[in-house]
Each structure stands twice: as structure tokens, then as C-alpha cells.
Amino acid sequence: MSGVREAALLLDEILAPIAADLADPAVEDVAINAPQEAWARGPDGWTRRDVPAFDGETLEAIAILMGALRRQDVGADKPFCGGELHTGHRFQVVVPPAVPPGTVSLTFRRPSDAVAPLSDVPRRYGTARWNKWQARGASRRRDSAALLQLYDSGDVVGFLRAIVRTRRTPLLAGPTGAGKTFMSKTMLAAAPRERRVLTIEDALEMVVRQPNAVRLLFAGGGVTPAACLHAALRMRPDLIPLQELREPAAAWVYLNEVATGHPGSPTTIHGETAPQAARRLFALLKGSPEGAGIGDAVLFGMMGAAIDLIVPIGTEGATRQIGEVWFADEAARRGETIADLLRMA
């Protein structure tokens, strides 16, 4: 019997506690974030249940067997592994040091090769807006008007709360120690508890109140922020807060995949003002292989489509201060874009 075949048979046996979820056509994803629990995503969202059989040792064994399906050793040197079960489910494995010690992250995604009749479309999809092209921006315009009213009124708490509710994407800027990570934690805590959150950090500084969460770590061992981001995108996230944008490859993935596909995910960057932060992001993007080949005007447009506001945070004496916030909707009201902001740096 081949090693792959043997691994597949052992996996069938060891995954028995979640076999019903994997076989249920209504369950699109199954996630294991920590020992003795599993999450299943169905028509009504994510549901958690206890799985006592999945202790830490068992999860490590599952990770090793899933690596065997790919003929890959899964461990500290190669903590990420993606592949496919014989059922067709796509899987993503993450083990320490890319997750905290004592945890293993496993995600299973149902294959999308099923075909339904056209008569099932109204049952499978919301169709209230399908023939409302002319009204396509009405909801965003309403949100924008409410946000601008809060911005103009000076209600910073109401404004930030509405930013989170409407899933606008903030870039939090400041020097080291200014409190930008603390603000990121504060905004993340205001997000609904039912959202699945995958943080990307170099140390466990984020505080995640959402119970369906995975902490991805890139501190040392050859694990990079970009590698964490690529893995996170295969793990059915709602939000992917990134502790700080420091390297070009991560900046490109964040802009092109995270900020556009998972709006509302906060991240931080160095820069004392909004123009400095925008210039820093632009420089990181141009430093990536993908960004280097893109014209500045196109890159400005991509940044403008992805970033909704830049919040500078600094200190004056012993007091932390929120500086002049650049809000894309307010800038548009004045006829300005993020390209104009970059010229101020």
C-alpha cells in the first residue's frame, strides 16, 4: 500500500468526529482553530461544537497525515500545507511556529463541482438587486452620507463605529509606540462576534474577541507576512487584520487580495501623517515584483479603491493623539483623490 493511500485511510478514521460535517452538502467549510473544537459553515453562518477527541496530539497527527497526502513533511520548517482530500475537499494546514504553541489550524473547503438547476438560483442566491443596476451605489451613498455627517459633527466614536459597521478599510499610521496597534485592537473588538478573524502578527499583541479566530505568526523561522497572508486567504476569513505593513510582498497581497476582497480589515503602517503613510504604502507596493511593473497612476487607483481612511496616531508629551484623518469620501467631496494625498508627502 502506498504511503499516500495509507495516509488517506488513516485520515478517514481520525477525521470521523467531523465526517458528518464533511459529508453534509449544506456545509461549505469546516475549521479547527484549537484543540477540542470545530466550526462548520452552513447556510446560517458558522456554528461551533465541542470535539473532545481532537486533542492537541490528535490534531498534530492529522496535520502530519495531511502533509503526507502532499508528500510534504509538516512541521516547524514547513508550517503551511495545502492540498486536497480524496473527497475533493481543499484543505489548509498551519502548525507552529506559524500559529501559537499548542494549536493547529485546519480548514476544509467543500469542492464546488456540484451543479444545480437554474430553478435553484432564487434559493441559493439573494436576487433582490439583480435588475437594479441604476441603483447599484444607493446603499454605499447612504452609508457615505451618514459617515460624512458623523465626520463633520466631530463624533469620533460614532464615526469609527460606523466605519467598522460598514466595513470600510482603515490604515492606522504612526511611529513605534504611538498606539496604532492598540487602536487596531479597539476597532477589531467593535466588529460583530460572528465574523471569522485571522490575525497576522509577529507577536501575540492583538486581542481578538471573536471566538472563531486564528492567530498567524511570522516571527522568525522563515515564516513571512506574505506567506501568512496567502494561507489566510485559503481559510475562509471575514477579516484579516495585519499587525503592520513592513515588507513589499505583504503590502502587495494586502492591497490586491485582502483590502479589496475582505474589506474592513485594519492594518498599521509607519508614518506620522496621512500623506507619509500613503507614501510609505506606495513605496512598499513599488518595491514588490508585481507593483514594480505597474504605472503610478494605476497603482494610485488601486490604493484609492482599497483604502477608505488613514488614521494617524502620535504622541504629544505623555498623551496619545489622533491626528488629521484622511477620509476618502470627504476627500472626494473636495474633488481630491489619494493621488493628491501622495503629492503632499
N, C-alpha and C positions, 0 to 999 in steps of 0.2 A: 504494500500500500504506500503510495507517495506521501511525502510529508505534508503537502498541501491538502490532499484528501483526508488524511488523518486529522489535521488541524480543523478542517471543516466539520468533521463528525464530532470531534470534541466540543467545538463551539456550539453545535446544535444542542448538545447535552447541557453545557454550562449556562447557555442563554435561556434555558427552559423557563425561568421565572418571568421573562418578558416575551415569551414566544407568542402568547395571545395578542399582545400589542403589535408585534411584528407581522402577525398574520392578518390582523384586522384591516380591511381595506379603507376604513374610515380614519385610521391613524396614519398620518403622514410622516411624523418624526417621533423618535424615541431618544431621550437624552439621559445620560447618567453623569451627574456632576460631582457626586461624592458617594462614599460607601453607604449602602443600605437604603438607597432611594432611587427612584426612576421617575421620569417625566414623559408623558405621552401627549402629543399634539394632535387633536382631532378637530371636528367642526366647531366646537365651543372653546377652542384655545388649549392651553397647556393644563394638564392635570397631574398632580403629584401623588405618588403612593409609596409606601414602605416596601422595601425588598430586603428582608433580613439576610437572605442567602448571599447578597452581594457585599461581603465584607472586603476590606482593603486587599487581602491576599487574593481573593477570587477575581477582583477587578484587574489586578496585575496579571493574573493568568489569562484573562480574556484579552487584554492588550497584547500579550506575547503571542497568543494564538492568532489574533487578527493580523499581527505583523507577519506571522508565518504564511498567511494567505498571499502576502505580497513578497514572500521570501526576503523579509527585512527583519533585522534584529531591532526590537523596540526597547529603548532604554535611555539612559542619561545622554549618550552620544547622539541618538536619533529619537528625540521625544515625540515627533509627529509621524503619523502614518495614515494614509488614506487609501481606500480600496473598495472592494465590492464583495458582499456575501454571495453564496450560491443562490440565495433567494432573489438577488438583484438589488438588495438594499445597498446604498452607498454608505460607507462608514468613515468617520474621522476619529482617530485616537490621539490623545495628548497625555503624556506622562511627565513626572518630574524630570528635569528642573523647570519645564515649561508650564507646569501647574504647581501649586503648593505641595510640600511633602505630605504624604499620606492620602493624596487624592489622585484619581484618574478620571479623565473626561472621555466619555464615549458618546458618539452621536450617530444615529442611524436614520437615513432618509429613504423613504419608500420610492421605488422606481416609478417614473411617470410614463410607463409604456401602455397603461390602460387606455382604452378608447371607449368613450361614451357616446350615445346617440345625441344628435343636436337637440332633441326634445329635453335633454337633461340640463341644457345651458342655464335656464332660469333657476334651477335648483342648486347648481354648483357655483354660480356667479351672481353677484349683485348686478342688476341691469337698470337701475333707476336713472343712470346718467348716459346710457349708451347713445341716445339720439339728441343729446343736449350740448353739441359742440359749441354753439354760440355762447352758452352759459358756462363754459369749462372753467373759467377763472373766478366764478362768482364766490365760491367758498373761500378761496385764498384772498380775494379782495375784501371780503367781510372780516377775515382774520387780520388782514393788514390794517384795515381801518381801526379795529379795536386796539391793535398793538400801537399804532401811531397815537391814538388818544391817550393810552397809558404812558407812552414815551413823552408826549407833550405835557402831560399833567405832572410829571416828575414822580410818579408812583413806581419806584424802582422794584419793590416787592411784587406788585401786581404785574409789572412788565415782565420780569423774569419768570414768574409763574406762568404767564400766558405764552412765553417763549417755549417753555417746556411742554405745555399742553398742546400747542400747535406744531410741535416737533420741528421748530426752527433750529438750525445748527449753529452753535456758538463756538468761537475760537477765543480762548481765555489767554491773555498775554500778560507778561510781567517778568521781572528779574527773579533770580533764585531767592526763595524765602518770602516772596511778596504775598503769597496766599492764593495763588491761582489754582493749585490742586485742591485746596480747601473749598474754593468756590465751585470747582468741578464736582466735588462730592456733594455739595449742597444742592446743586441743580439736579444731579442724578437722583438724590433722595426724593425730589419732588415728582419724579416720573412715576407713572402707575406701577403698582406692585406686580401686575400680571405680565409685564414686559420681561423678555429674556435678555439678560445683560451679560456681555462678555467683555470684561475689562482687560486692558493690555498695559502692564506696568513693569517697571524694573525693580520695584519693591512693593510690598503689600500696604500701600498708603491709602488706596481708595476704600471707602465704606459703602458697601452695597446692601441696601435694604430689600431689594427684590429677591425673593427666595430662589428663583430659577436663574442661577448665575454661575459663571465660570471665571476664575481669575487666571489669565495667561501671563506668564512672566518671561522677560527677555534679559534678565541679568546674568551675563556670563554664559559659558558653556557653548558658545557659538549660536545660541538662540537669538535671533534678531527680531526687532519690532515688525519688520515686513513679513517674516515667517509666521509670527503670531497672527498678524492680520489676515494672511492668506488662509490659515487654518480656521480662524474665526468665521470667515465668510462661508465655510462649509458646515457650520454648526448651528444653522437656523437662528441667528441673532435678531433681536429687535434693535438693540443699541450696542455700539462698540466704543465705549469711552477709551480714549488713548491718553495715557498719562502725560506724555509730552512728545511733540514732533521734533526729532533731532536729526534724523538721517534722511537722505533723499529718497531712498526706496520706499520707506514707510510713508513719507509725505505723498508720494505718487499714489500708493494704494489707498491711503486715507481719502485723498481728493477724488480719485476716479471710481472707487468702489464703495467706501464707507459713507462719506458725506452725502453722496448722491443716492445710494441705494438704501441707506439706513439713517435717514435724517433725524436730527435731534441728538446725535452722539457728540458729547462735548470733548474737546481736547485742549491741550495747553501748548504754548509756544513762547520762546523768549522774545521780548520786545517791550519797551516801556510805553509805547503809544500804539494806537491802531495802525498808523502808516508803517511804523517799524515792524509790527507783527506781519502785516501784509507783505512787506518787502522780504522779510525772513522766509515766509512760506513760499514766495515766488522763487527765491534763491534755492531753496531746497528742491522745489519741483524742477527747476532748470538743471540742477545737479544730478537728477536721475536720468538713466538712459532714455526713458520714454519722453520725459519733458524736454531733454536737450534738443530733440528733433522737431519740437513744436514751436511755431511762431509765437511771439509775445502776445499778440492780440488774441489769438485763440486761447492761450493759457489764461489771459485775463478773463475771458469769457467763462472758462471752466471754473475759475476761482469764484467768480461772481455768482454762478449757478449753484455752487456748493456751500458757500459761507454766507450765513444770514446776518451775523453780527460779530463784532470783535470787541471784547470787553477787556480794557487794560486795567491791571491791578498793580498798585505800587504802595509805597510807604512814605509817610511824612512824619518824621520823628518816630514815635512809638505807635503811630496809628496807621492802619491799612486803609487805603483809599481806592475807590473805583474811579478811574479816570474817564475821559470823554469817550463814550461808547459810539462806535460806528455801527449804525443800523441800516441795512441795505434798503429797506423800504423808505426810510427817512431821506437817505441819500438820493434815491430815485425821485422823490418828491421835489428835490432841488435840481434834478437833472444830472446827477453825478453817478458814477459807477465805481467799482473797485479799482479800475484803471486810474481814475483821478486820485484815489486814495494813495496808490503806489507812487504817484508823482510827487506827493507831499513828503515822502520819506527822505 
